[in-house]
Amino acid sequence: MPGSLSGRLDSSPIPSEKPSSPRPRTPPSAQLKNTRVPLADFIGAQFSPFDWESDIIFPFQDETARDETFQKELNEMLLDAALQTHVWASARPFHETDMTTRNLEQHILAVQAQENEQGMLQSRPLPSLFFFVFGFVFEKTRQRLNDFVTRMRSALAALTGML
């Protein structure tokens, strides 16, 4: 017999074969939903009210409060960064000037010591050279500081522009 096993007595189809009439398999809950409700009952049914406060207003207020908190924290962080940058930029030229002065003095003393050993020491020091080098270092430091402040301003503008 086609569709049956040799040891079976009934003529039910083999589980791997499809039944001849396709029957959609729907879960029992979906079958209950597919049952027709009379139109009068459907029209007369009471719908649950739309809770616009909990669905729209409260989430919006929560998001707004969170945004305000974030803005306050961001402003505090930006102010702190600006103040720290100002403190660093104010102290940096003095530190660099002091370090450069010490290095130049040590270099001048080393040159004078070598000239003294060789008997080539001039009777008067050359202060104009010292002031020329000092002025050059100061101008270079001022330019680097100006470049740094410009970069910090553009970075702060980019950060505030992203918000």
C-alpha atoms as an extended CHARMM CRD file, in Angstrom:
* protein
*
       163  EXT
         1         1  MET       CA              0.0000000000        0.0000000000        0.0000000000  PROA      1               0.0000000000
         2         2  PRO       CA              1.4750000000        3.3650000000       -0.8930000000  PROA      2               0.0000000000
         3         3  GLY       CA              2.1100000000        5.6490000000        2.0410000000  PROA      3               0.0000000000
         4         4  SER       CA              2.1620000000        2.8940000000        4.6470000000  PROA      4               0.0000000000
         5         5  LEU       CA              4.8590000000        0.8010000000        6.1870000000  PROA      5               0.0000000000
         6         6  SER       CA              4.9680000000       -2.9260000000        5.6680000000  PROA      6               0.0000000000
         7         7  GLY       CA              4.2980000000       -3.7340000000        9.3380000000  PROA      7               0.0000000000
         8         8  ARG       CA              1.4290000000       -1.2480000000        9.8310000000  PROA      8               0.0000000000
         9         9  LEU       CA             -2.1970000000       -2.1560000000        9.5260000000  PROA      9               0.0000000000
        10        10  ASP       CA             -3.6690000000        1.3290000000        9.2920000000  PROA      10              0.0000000000
        11        11  SER       CA             -3.3940000000        3.5280000000        6.2380000000  PROA      11              0.0000000000
        12        12  SER       CA             -2.2890000000        6.7170000000        7.9990000000  PROA      12              0.0000000000
        13        13  PRO       CA              0.3360000000        8.7260000000        6.1420000000  PROA      13              0.0000000000
        14        14  ILE       CA              3.9890000000        8.5190000000        7.0790000000  PROA      14              0.0000000000
        15        15  PRO       CA              5.0000000000       11.4400000000        9.2860000000  PROA      15              0.0000000000
        16        16  SER       CA              7.5180000000       12.6430000000        6.7130000000  PROA      16              0.0000000000
        17        17  GLU       CA              4.8680000000       12.7920000000        3.9660000000  PROA      17              0.0000000000
        18        18  LYS       CA              2.5790000000       15.7900000000        3.6640000000  PROA      18              0.0000000000
        19        19  PRO       CA             -1.1400000000       15.2230000000        3.9780000000  PROA      19              0.0000000000
        20        20  SER       CA             -3.0820000000       15.5630000000        0.7540000000  PROA      20              0.0000000000
        21        21  SER       CA             -5.0790000000       18.6020000000        1.9080000000  PROA      21              0.0000000000
        22        22  PRO       CA             -2.8850000000       21.3920000000        3.3180000000  PROA      22              0.0000000000
        23        23  ARG       CA             -4.2110000000       22.4400000000        6.6830000000  PROA      23              0.0000000000
        24        24  PRO       CA             -2.5850000000       25.4870000000        8.2900000000  PROA      24              0.0000000000
        25        25  ARG       CA             -1.4480000000       24.8430000000       11.7880000000  PROA      25              0.0000000000
        26        26  THR       CA             -2.4580000000       27.7040000000       14.0610000000  PROA      26              0.0000000000
        27        27  PRO       CA             -2.0860000000       27.7460000000       17.8050000000  PROA      27              0.0000000000
        28        28  PRO       CA             -5.2840000000       27.5360000000       19.8540000000  PROA      28              0.0000000000
        29        29  SER       CA             -4.9420000000       31.1560000000       21.0290000000  PROA      29              0.0000000000
        30        30  ALA       CA             -4.8330000000       32.3510000000       17.4160000000  PROA      30              0.0000000000
        31        31  GLN       CA             -7.8710000000       30.2250000000       16.5940000000  PROA      31              0.0000000000
        32        32  LEU       CA             -9.7670000000       32.0250000000       19.3570000000  PROA      32              0.0000000000
        33        33  LYS       CA             -8.7510000000       35.3660000000       17.8730000000  PROA      33              0.0000000000
        34        34  ASN       CA             -9.9580000000       34.3050000000       14.4380000000  PROA      34              0.0000000000
        35        35  THR       CA            -13.4610000000       33.6240000000       15.7070000000  PROA      35              0.0000000000
        36        36  ARG       CA            -15.8650000000       36.2430000000       14.4810000000  PROA      36              0.0000000000
        37        37  VAL       CA            -17.3130000000       38.6610000000       17.0140000000  PROA      37              0.0000000000
        38        38  PRO       CA            -20.6450000000       40.1710000000       16.1010000000  PROA      38              0.0000000000
        39        39  LEU       CA            -20.2660000000       43.6920000000       14.7370000000  PROA      39              0.0000000000
        40        40  ALA       CA            -22.6040000000       45.2120000000       17.3090000000  PROA      40              0.0000000000
        41        41  ASP       CA            -20.5200000000       43.7430000000       20.1390000000  PROA      41              0.0000000000
        42        42  PHE       CA            -17.3110000000       44.9820000000       18.5190000000  PROA      42              0.0000000000
        43        43  ILE       CA            -18.6800000000       48.5170000000       18.0770000000  PROA      43              0.0000000000
        44        44  GLY       CA            -20.0860000000       48.6150000000       21.5870000000  PROA      44              0.0000000000
        45        45  ALA       CA            -16.8600000000       47.3500000000       23.1780000000  PROA      45              0.0000000000
        46        46  GLN       CA            -15.1450000000       49.7670000000       25.5440000000  PROA      46              0.0000000000
        47        47  PHE       CA            -11.5500000000       50.5430000000       24.5660000000  PROA      47              0.0000000000
        48        48  SER       CA             -8.9800000000       51.1860000000       27.2350000000  PROA      48              0.0000000000
        49        49  PRO       CA             -8.2300000000       54.9240000000       27.5190000000  PROA      49              0.0000000000
        50        50  PHE       CA             -4.9480000000       56.2290000000       26.0920000000  PROA      50              0.0000000000
        51        51  ASP       CA             -2.7050000000       57.2710000000       28.9480000000  PROA      51              0.0000000000
        52        52  TRP       CA             -0.9120000000       60.1490000000       27.2370000000  PROA      52              0.0000000000
        53        53  GLU       CA              0.8210000000       61.3330000000       30.3890000000  PROA      53              0.0000000000
        54        54  SER       CA              2.6870000000       58.1060000000       31.0860000000  PROA      54              0.0000000000
        55        55  ASP       CA              3.3230000000       57.3570000000       27.3960000000  PROA      55              0.0000000000
        56        56  ILE       CA              4.3910000000       60.8190000000       26.1990000000  PROA      56              0.0000000000
        57        57  ILE       CA              4.6970000000       63.5070000000       28.8710000000  PROA      57              0.0000000000
        58        58  PHE       CA              6.6060000000       61.6740000000       31.6190000000  PROA      58              0.0000000000
        59        59  PRO       CA              9.2590000000       60.1440000000       29.3050000000  PROA      59              0.0000000000
        60        60  PHE       CA              9.7640000000       63.5680000000       27.6960000000  PROA      60              0.0000000000
        61        61  GLN       CA             10.1550000000       65.2520000000       31.0880000000  PROA      61              0.0000000000
        62        62  ASP       CA             12.5940000000       62.5650000000       32.2250000000  PROA      62              0.0000000000
        63        63  GLU       CA             14.6600000000       62.9750000000       29.0540000000  PROA      63              0.0000000000
        64        64  THR       CA             14.6450000000       66.7710000000       29.4260000000  PROA      64              0.0000000000
        65        65  ALA       CA             15.8110000000       66.5280000000       33.0480000000  PROA      65              0.0000000000
        66        66  ARG       CA             18.5480000000       64.0990000000       32.0290000000  PROA      66              0.0000000000
        67        67  ASP       CA             19.6720000000       66.4640000000       29.2480000000  PROA      67              0.0000000000
        68        68  GLU       CA             19.8020000000       69.4000000000       31.6830000000  PROA      68              0.0000000000
        69        69  THR       CA             21.8830000000       67.3670000000       34.1330000000  PROA      69              0.0000000000
        70        70  PHE       CA             24.2470000000       66.3690000000       31.3290000000  PROA      70              0.0000000000
        71        71  GLN       CA             24.5650000000       70.0020000000       30.1740000000  PROA      71              0.0000000000
        72        72  LYS       CA             25.4190000000       71.1310000000       33.7190000000  PROA      72              0.0000000000
        73        73  GLU       CA             28.0520000000       68.4170000000       34.1140000000  PROA      73              0.0000000000
        74        74  LEU       CA             29.5140000000       69.1830000000       30.6840000000  PROA      74              0.0000000000
        75        75  ASN       CA             29.6750000000       72.9200000000       31.4270000000  PROA      75              0.0000000000
        76        76  GLU       CA             31.4440000000       72.2140000000       34.7250000000  PROA      76              0.0000000000
        77        77  MET       CA             33.9480000000       69.9510000000       32.9700000000  PROA      77              0.0000000000
        78        78  LEU       CA             34.5820000000       72.5340000000       30.2260000000  PROA      78              0.0000000000
        79        79  LEU       CA             35.0520000000       75.3070000000       32.7910000000  PROA      79              0.0000000000
        80        80  ASP       CA             37.4410000000       73.1160000000       34.7810000000  PROA      80              0.0000000000
        81        81  ALA       CA             39.4320000000       72.3080000000       31.6220000000  PROA      81              0.0000000000
        82        82  ALA       CA             39.5710000000       75.9850000000       30.6470000000  PROA      82              0.0000000000
        83        83  LEU       CA             40.7360000000       77.0280000000       34.1330000000  PROA      83              0.0000000000
        84        84  GLN       CA             43.3920000000       74.3240000000       34.2880000000  PROA      84              0.0000000000
        85        85  THR       CA             44.6100000000       75.3050000000       30.8280000000  PROA      85              0.0000000000
        86        86  HSD       CA             44.7780000000       78.9520000000       31.8830000000  PROA      86              0.0000000000
        87        87  VAL       CA             46.7570000000       78.0920000000       35.0180000000  PROA      87              0.0000000000
        88        88  TRP       CA             49.1460000000       75.9270000000       33.0270000000  PROA      88              0.0000000000
        89        89  ALA       CA             49.5230000000       78.5320000000       30.2720000000  PROA      89              0.0000000000
        90        90  SER       CA             50.1630000000       81.2730000000       32.8310000000  PROA      90              0.0000000000
        91        91  ALA       CA             52.8410000000       79.3010000000       34.6500000000  PROA      91              0.0000000000
        92        92  ARG       CA             54.5140000000       77.8000000000       31.5960000000  PROA      92              0.0000000000
        93        93  PRO       CA             56.3880000000       80.8760000000       30.2620000000  PROA      93              0.0000000000
        94        94  PHE       CA             57.9060000000       81.5880000000       33.6850000000  PROA      94              0.0000000000
        95        95  HSD       CA             59.0250000000       77.9900000000       34.0440000000  PROA      95              0.0000000000
        96        96  GLU       CA             60.4780000000       77.8390000000       30.5280000000  PROA      96              0.0000000000
        97        97  THR       CA             62.2070000000       81.1920000000       30.9760000000  PROA      97              0.0000000000
        98        98  ASP       CA             63.7250000000       80.0830000000       34.2710000000  PROA      98              0.0000000000
        99        99  MET       CA             64.9140000000       76.7660000000       32.8400000000  PROA      99              0.0000000000
       100       100  THR       CA             66.3530000000       78.4120000000       29.7210000000  PROA      100             0.0000000000
       101       101  THR       CA             68.1240000000       81.0480000000       31.8080000000  PROA      101             0.0000000000
       102       102  ARG       CA             69.7210000000       78.3590000000       33.9820000000  PROA      102             0.0000000000
       103       103  ASN       CA             70.8140000000       76.3600000000       30.9350000000  PROA      103             0.0000000000
       104       104  LEU       CA             72.2830000000       79.4330000000       29.2280000000  PROA      104             0.0000000000
       105       105  GLU       CA             74.1100000000       80.5030000000       32.3960000000  PROA      105             0.0000000000
       106       106  GLN       CA             75.5960000000       77.0150000000       32.7360000000  PROA      106             0.0000000000
       107       107  HSD       CA             76.6200000000       77.0390000000       29.0780000000  PROA      107             0.0000000000
       108       108  ILE       CA             78.1920000000       80.5130000000       29.3920000000  PROA      108             0.0000000000
       109       109  LEU       CA             80.0750000000       79.4380000000       32.5280000000  PROA      109             0.0000000000
       110       110  ALA       CA             81.3260000000       76.3290000000       30.7190000000  PROA      110             0.0000000000
       111       111  VAL       CA             82.5270000000       78.4150000000       27.7550000000  PROA      111             0.0000000000
       112       112  GLN       CA             84.2150000000       80.9120000000       30.0980000000  PROA      112             0.0000000000
       113       113  ALA       CA             85.9420000000       78.0450000000       31.9140000000  PROA      113             0.0000000000
       114       114  GLN       CA             87.2680000000       76.6560000000       28.6170000000  PROA      114             0.0000000000
       115       115  GLU       CA             88.4410000000       80.0980000000       27.4930000000  PROA      115             0.0000000000
       116       116  ASN       CA             90.1420000000       80.5750000000       30.8530000000  PROA      116             0.0000000000
       117       117  GLU       CA             91.9800000000       77.2710000000       30.4450000000  PROA      117             0.0000000000
       118       118  GLN       CA             93.1020000000       78.2400000000       26.9600000000  PROA      118             0.0000000000
       119       119  GLY       CA             94.0040000000       81.8080000000       27.9530000000  PROA      119             0.0000000000
       120       120  MET       CA             91.4610000000       83.2910000000       25.5500000000  PROA      120             0.0000000000
       121       121  LEU       CA             89.1180000000       84.8900000000       28.0890000000  PROA      121             0.0000000000
       122       122  GLN       CA             88.1620000000       88.4190000000       27.0930000000  PROA      122             0.0000000000
       123       123  SER       CA             88.2900000000       91.1010000000       29.7140000000  PROA      123             0.0000000000
       124       124  ARG       CA             84.5990000000       91.9810000000       29.3570000000  PROA      124             0.0000000000
       125       125  PRO       CA             81.6260000000       89.6200000000       29.0240000000  PROA      125             0.0000000000
       126       126  LEU       CA             79.2180000000       89.9270000000       26.0990000000  PROA      126             0.0000000000
       127       127  PRO       CA             75.8810000000       90.8270000000       27.6870000000  PROA      127             0.0000000000
       128       128  SER       CA             74.3050000000       91.7340000000       24.3440000000  PROA      128             0.0000000000
       129       129  LEU       CA             74.6030000000       88.1050000000       23.2160000000  PROA      129             0.0000000000
       130       130  PHE       CA             72.9140000000       86.9470000000       26.4080000000  PROA      130             0.0000000000
       131       131  PHE       CA             70.0180000000       89.3780000000       25.9720000000  PROA      131             0.0000000000
       132       132  PHE       CA             69.7170000000       88.4970000000       22.2910000000  PROA      132             0.0000000000
       133       133  VAL       CA             69.4390000000       84.7690000000       23.1030000000  PROA      133             0.0000000000
       134       134  PHE       CA             67.1120000000       85.4620000000       26.0330000000  PROA      134             0.0000000000
       135       135  GLY       CA             64.8560000000       87.6330000000       23.8330000000  PROA      135             0.0000000000
       136       136  PHE       CA             64.8050000000       84.9590000000       21.1360000000  PROA      136             0.0000000000
       137       137  VAL       CA             63.8420000000       82.2430000000       23.6270000000  PROA      137             0.0000000000
       138       138  PHE       CA             61.1840000000       84.4610000000       25.1710000000  PROA      138             0.0000000000
       139       139  GLU       CA             59.6730000000       85.2560000000       21.7530000000  PROA      139             0.0000000000
       140       140  LYS       CA             59.7140000000       81.5750000000       20.7830000000  PROA      140             0.0000000000
       141       141  THR       CA             57.9910000000       80.6470000000       24.0650000000  PROA      141             0.0000000000
       142       142  ARG       CA             55.4000000000       83.3790000000       23.5810000000  PROA      142             0.0000000000
       143       143  GLN       CA             54.6440000000       82.1200000000       20.0570000000  PROA      143             0.0000000000
       144       144  ARG       CA             54.2820000000       78.5190000000       21.2550000000  PROA      144             0.0000000000
       145       145  LEU       CA             51.9490000000       79.6380000000       24.0420000000  PROA      145             0.0000000000
       146       146  ASN       CA             49.8670000000       81.6480000000       21.5790000000  PROA      146             0.0000000000
       147       147  ASP       CA             49.6020000000       78.6020000000       19.2780000000  PROA      147             0.0000000000
       148       148  PHE       CA             48.5310000000       76.4350000000       22.2010000000  PROA      148             0.0000000000
       149       149  VAL       CA             45.8350000000       78.8810000000       23.3280000000  PROA      149             0.0000000000
       150       150  THR       CA             44.5350000000       79.0900000000       19.7490000000  PROA      150             0.0000000000
       151       151  ARG       CA             44.3140000000       75.2940000000       19.5470000000  PROA      151             0.0000000000
       152       152  MET       CA             42.5290000000       75.0990000000       22.9060000000  PROA      152             0.0000000000
       153       153  ARG       CA             40.0100000000       77.7290000000       21.8220000000  PROA      153             0.0000000000
       154       154  SER       CA             39.2680000000       75.8860000000       18.5960000000  PROA      154             0.0000000000
       155       155  ALA       CA             38.9190000000       72.5970000000       20.5100000000  PROA      155             0.0000000000
       156       156  LEU       CA             36.4840000000       74.1770000000       22.9700000000  PROA      156             0.0000000000
       157       157  ALA       CA             34.5440000000       75.7060000000       20.0830000000  PROA      157             0.0000000000
       158       158  ALA       CA             34.3690000000       72.3100000000       18.3950000000  PROA      158             0.0000000000
       159       159  LEU       CA             33.1840000000       70.6560000000       21.6200000000  PROA      159             0.0000000000
       160       160  THR       CA             30.4740000000       73.2150000000       22.2450000000  PROA      160             0.0000000000
       161       161  GLY       CA             29.5070000000       73.2060000000       18.5650000000  PROA      161             0.0000000000
       162       162  MET       CA             28.8760000000       69.4460000000       18.6810000000  PROA      162             0.0000000000
       163       163  LEU       CA             26.2190000000       69.8490000000       21.3320000000  PROA      163             0.0000000000
